[in-house]
Amino acid sequence: MADLHHVLVRPLITEKSSAAWQDRKEYVFEVHPEATKGQIREALKQLFGVTVTSVRTMQMRRNAMIRGQARGVSARWKKAIVTLRPGDSLAVFES
């Protein structure tokens, strides 16, 4: 993946990710399903100028959904939990 903006899809700001940020200073992102840990680390370094100490990734499964009489499944996606060097922070999560 050449474009860094395709590696990081969006930050995930939920109640659970906010608690992880407050307790352990972990940031959660939705990333491209084919992105590697090295690509995620490099994208954060170049886009935000921070030093990443650890990256954990997980594949989120499809979920069955029913809306009215239509049945289907949600798309699968990939989540990355990122820990930064002490002193570094991302303004997206702190506001």
Long-range contacts (C-beta under 8 A, 24 or more apart in sequence): 1-32, 1-34, 1-35, 1-39, 4-42, 4-43, 4-46, 4-47, 5-47, 6-32, 7-31, 7-32, 7-35, 7-39, 7-40, 7-43, 8-40, 8-43, 8-44, 8-47, 9-77, 11-90, 11-92, 11-93, 12-79, 13-92, 13-93, 17-93, 18-93, 20-81, 21-93, 24-83, 25-83, 25-84, 25-86, 25-89, 26-81, 26-82, 26-83, 27-81, 27-82, 27-83, 27-84, 27-90, 27-93, 28-79, 28-80, 28-81, 28-82, 29-79, 29-80, 29-82, 30-77, 30-78, 30-79, 30-80, 31-57, 31-78, 31-79, 31-80, 32-78, 33-59, 33-76, 33-77, 33-78, 35-78, 35-80, 37-80, 40-80, 40-82, 44-82, 48-90, 50-84, 50-85, 50-88, 50-89, 50-90, 51-84, 51-85, 51-88, 52-82, 52-83, 52-84, 52-85, 53-83, 53-84, 53-85, 54-82, 54-83, 55-80, 55-81, 55-82, 55-83, 56-80, 56-81, 56-82, 57-81
